[in-house]
Amino acid sequence: MIRSFWKLLLVLGLISIACQKKSNQLDIKIIKQKTGYGYQIIKDKKTFINQPYIPAIPGEQVFKDSLQARRTADLVIRKIGNSSFPRISVNELDSMKIEYEIQKFQ
């Protein structure tokens, strides 16, 4: 009887551990700046990625609105979730309709 109790307790403990939510949850925080927006990826209540400017674009261009910043941050989180390096390309920005200016060098 006591042996069955310990087996049951062990099985319930293992099930409990297996069902726990992982703490790898990533959140997005949109940052309002003077002339636009940026974003942060938050992990365990700490800043994991701070992106005040549009990635892959030369210079320091901010996102025109919070929705564009959010779309880019969502893509970064998807890449991290797929165990992919969270680098953003110009082609990805274009496909998400992220507005930016191409700076001409003289």
C-alpha positions, 0 to 999 in steps of 0.5 A: 500500500505504501509502495503504491502511494510513493509510485503514484506520488512519483508519477504525479510529480513527473506529470506536474513537471512535464506540464509546467509552462516554460519560462522562455516566454518572450514579450515585446515592448514598443518604445516611443521615441522623439521621432518614431518608435523602436522595440525591445524583446523582454525575457524574464522581465529583463531586456533581451534585445533593445532595438531603437532603430530599424535593423538592416538599414544604415544610419539611425532610422526609427520606425514610422509607427508602432505597428511597423515596430511590432511587426518586426519584433514579431518576426524576431520572436518567430525566428528565435522560436525557430532556433534561427538567428534573429537577423532581419534583412532588407528583403524582410523589411520590404515584404512587411511594408516597413517604411524607411529612407534609402540614404544616398552617399556622395 
